[in-house]
Amino acid sequence: MKIEKVIINSKDEFSKIKEIQLEPDLLFIFGDGELICEKELKSVIRNSFPDSMIFGCSSSGEISGMEVFDNSISIAAVKFSSTKLRIESVDLTKYKNNVECGEKLCEKFPQKDLKHLMVLSDGITVNGCNLIEGIQNKLSKQVAITGGLAGDGTRFSKTFVFDKGGEAKSNCVCALGFYGDSISIGYGTNGGWENFGIERLVTKSKNNILYELDHQPALLLYKKFLGERAKDLPLSGMLFPLSCRVGDSQNAVIRTVHGINEKDQSLIFGGNIPDGGYVKLMKANVDRLISGAEMSAKASTDMIPKGESEFAVLISCVGRKLVLKQLVEEEVEVVADVIGKQAILTGFYSYGEISPFKKNSPGFLHNQTMTITTFSEK
């Protein structure tokens, strides 16, 4: 495996793509929504690398090496030794629901020799939980799924994903399949957020919309939690997510507020909040968030030992970036410390992350985590 990376800070720097010396099989491209939609970008890429696959999306911050950038484009060009790739995409609006969309996307991939599936989705119009459910309905249980939801800074207005043909489009879901025995892939996900307050019962919800907690209007209760910060909703919701568990399960997922509805006093989340589930408010501690990133990296080294990863894709939630502020690069640096400085890093800040909790388990939509996918080739 050979990798080169480039950072582009404005459309005047699109020509930097020509500095890539590889003939890459794959270009990972994460960046500002306006920049990645520029026609000139596609033109330069296609003129330089007509046969390369493009996999990427708009972001809320770009990761390249151990640095974090804003309003830029991060490109990682990868040439594999023998791993086979397949890329497919679907339009969310063409299906009756997101479960069906996920099923149809997965059906495009031959299952024989499929080792891993990475998925990037529009971050605004999708129900990520239902999308993952659909994919896993058709995916072999031996194949893990990682990825994330595209970002749009802190605007939550419009996100873009590159489709199979390399066009940046809204309402798009794209998946990248890795085939063969020469590729080893590790992954890990962890948050590091801290629960506080009492656990509350979800008494009315539908998919990703939460109407009532303990029979009280969810938005009214949440505003009481936030106090003065309530006036900055939904953005301030990034700083106070909810942990959500179902029944006796100890695996709680984190859910972040993506929107509010004053009329029916509901909260709109990035993933499902099941009726009958239990939620707790969460708050951030900088040291714990960085420790969470470290734990994600350690989980990935259970599959690819330290020093053996050649490449890693980091997908971290924009909420973490808002909390960490000028310390944001520390969560990237701690990942590099754990997996080894030999690994070349790329990635982005997202509206949601996709990963199993552990090896040989189903994938879930997460919020507010650092999710890592590592790669090594024989």
ChimeraX attribute file (.defattr): number of C-alpha atoms within 10 A of each C-alpha:
attribute: neighborCount
match mode: 1-to-1
recipient: residues
	/A:1	16
	/A:2	15
	/A:3	20
	/A:4	16
	/A:5	20
	/A:6	19
	/A:7	22
	/A:8	19
	/A:9	17
	/A:10	12
	/A:11	15
	/A:12	8
	/A:13	12
	/A:14	20
	/A:15	14
	/A:16	12
	/A:17	19
	/A:18	14
	/A:19	11
	/A:20	17
	/A:21	10
	/A:22	14
	/A:23	15
	/A:24	21
	/A:25	18
	/A:26	21
	/A:27	22
	/A:28	18
	/A:29	26
	/A:30	32
	/A:31	34
	/A:32	26
	/A:33	25
	/A:34	15
	/A:35	20
	/A:36	26
	/A:37	19
	/A:38	14
	/A:39	11
	/A:40	14
	/A:41	17
	/A:42	16
	/A:43	13
	/A:44	16
	/A:45	19
	/A:46	14
	/A:47	11
	/A:48	16
	/A:49	19
	/A:50	12
	/A:51	13
	/A:52	18
	/A:53	22
	/A:54	23
	/A:55	26
	/A:56	27
	/A:57	36
	/A:58	37
	/A:59	36
	/A:60	29
	/A:61	27
	/A:62	29
	/A:63	28
	/A:64	23
	/A:65	22
	/A:66	17
	/A:67	14
	/A:68	21
	/A:69	20
	/A:70	17
	/A:71	19
	/A:72	24
	/A:73	29
	/A:74	29
	/A:75	26
	/A:76	24
	/A:77	23
	/A:78	21
	/A:79	17
	/A:80	17
	/A:81	13
	/A:82	14
	/A:83	18
	/A:84	16
	/A:85	15
	/A:86	16
	/A:87	21
	/A:88	19
	/A:89	22
	/A:90	21
	/A:91	17
	/A:92	21
	/A:93	14
	/A:94	11
	/A:95	13
	/A:96	9
	/A:97	15
	/A:98	23
	/A:99	21
	/A:100	19
	/A:101	23
	/A:102	26
	/A:103	19
	/A:104	17
	/A:105	22
	/A:106	24
	/A:107	14
	/A:108	14
	/A:109	18
	/A:110	12
	/A:111	15
	/A:112	9
	/A:113	13
	/A:114	21
	/A:115	21
	/A:116	19
	/A:117	21
	/A:118	19
	/A:119	26
	/A:120	27
	/A:121	34
	/A:122	29
	/A:123	31
	/A:124	21
	/A:125	17
	/A:126	20
	/A:127	22
	/A:128	28
	/A:129	21
	/A:130	22
	/A:131	23
	/A:132	25
	/A:133	21
	/A:134	21
	/A:135	24
	/A:136	20
	/A:137	15
	/A:138	16
	/A:139	21
	/A:140	13
	/A:141	12
	/A:142	13
	/A:143	18
	/A:144	24
	/A:145	27
	/A:146	27
	/A:147	25
	/A:148	29
	/A:149	33
	/A:150	33
	/A:151	33
	/A:152	26
	/A:153	22
	/A:154	16
	/A:155	10
	/A:156	16
	/A:157	11
	/A:158	18
	/A:159	29
	/A:160	31
	/A:161	32
	/A:162	26
	/A:163	25
	/A:164	20
	/A:165	12
	/A:166	16
	/A:167	17
	/A:168	24
	/A:169	20
	/A:170	23
	/A:171	19
	/A:172	26
	/A:173	29
	/A:174	22
	/A:175	26
	/A:176	23
	/A:177	22
	/A:178	20
	/A:179	20
	/A:180	15
	/A:181	14
	/A:182	15
	/A:183	19
	/A:184	19
	/A:185	20
	/A:186	23
	/A:187	29
	/A:188	29
	/A:189	30
	/A:190	27
	/A:191	26
	/A:192	24
	/A:193	27
	/A:194	17
	/A:195	17
	/A:196	12
	/A:197	9
	/A:198	9
	/A:199	16
	/A:200	17
	/A:201	18
	/A:202	23
	/A:203	19
	/A:204	21
	/A:205	21
	/A:206	12
	/A:207	16
	/A:208	21
	/A:209	22
	/A:210	25
	/A:211	24
	/A:212	22
	/A:213	24
	/A:214	14
	/A:215	12
	/A:216	14
	/A:217	18
	/A:218	23
	/A:219	22
	/A:220	17
	/A:221	14
	/A:222	18
	/A:223	15
	/A:224	11
	/A:225	14
	/A:226	16
	/A:227	9
	/A:228	9
	/A:229	15
	/A:230	17
	/A:231	11
	/A:232	10
	/A:233	15
	/A:234	20
	/A:235	20
	/A:236	17
	/A:237	24
	/A:238	26
	/A:239	23
	/A:240	23
	/A:241	25
	/A:242	28
	/A:243	23
	/A:244	24
	/A:245	19
	/A:246	18
	/A:247	8
	/A:248	8
	/A:249	8
	/A:250	9
	/A:251	11
	/A:252	16
	/A:253	23
	/A:254	26
	/A:255	28
	/A:256	27
	/A:257	24
	/A:258	21
	/A:259	17
	/A:260	19
	/A:261	13
	/A:262	10
	/A:263	6
	/A:264	11
	/A:265	17
	/A:266	21
	/A:267	25
	/A:268	23
	/A:269	22
	/A:270	28
	/A:271	25
	/A:272	21
	/A:273	29
	/A:274	20
	/A:275	18
	/A:276	16
	/A:277	19
	/A:278	22
	/A:279	25
	/A:280	19
	/A:281	21
	/A:282	20
	/A:283	15
	/A:284	21
	/A:285	14
	/A:286	18
	/A:287	13
	/A:288	14
	/A:289	25
	/A:290	27
	/A:291	19
	/A:292	23
	/A:293	29
	/A:294	26
	/A:295	21
	/A:296	25
	/A:297	31
	/A:298	21
	/A:299	23
	/A:300	27
	/A:301	22
	/A:302	14
	/A:303	17
	/A:304	20
	/A:305	15
	/A:306	19
	/A:307	15
	/A:308	18
	/A:309	25
	/A:310	20
	/A:311	23
	/A:312	23
	/A:313	23
	/A:314	28
	/A:315	29
	/A:316	33
	/A:317	28
	/A:318	26
	/A:319	26
	/A:320	26
	/A:321	22
	/A:322	16
	/A:323	17
	/A:324	19
	/A:325	10
	/A:326	10
	/A:327	13
	/A:328	18
	/A:329	18
	/A:330	19
	/A:331	23
	/A:332	26
	/A:333	18
	/A:334	19
	/A:335	28
	/A:336	22
	/A:337	15
	/A:338	20
	/A:339	25
	/A:340	18
	/A:341	18
	/A:342	14
	/A:343	23
	/A:344	22
	/A:345	25
	/A:346	26
	/A:347	29
	/A:348	32
	/A:349	33
	/A:350	31
	/A:351	32
	/A:352	31
	/A:353	30
	/A:354	27
	/A:355	28
	/A:356	19
	/A:357	20
	/A:358	15
	/A:359	17
	/A:360	11
	/A:361	14
	/A:362	17
	/A:363	23
	/A:364	20
	/A:365	26
	/A:366	31
	/A:367	33
	/A:368	32
	/A:369	29
	/A:370	31
	/A:371	31
	/A:372	29
	/A:373	24
	/A:374	25
	/A:375	21
	/A:376	18
	/A:377	18
	/A:378	10
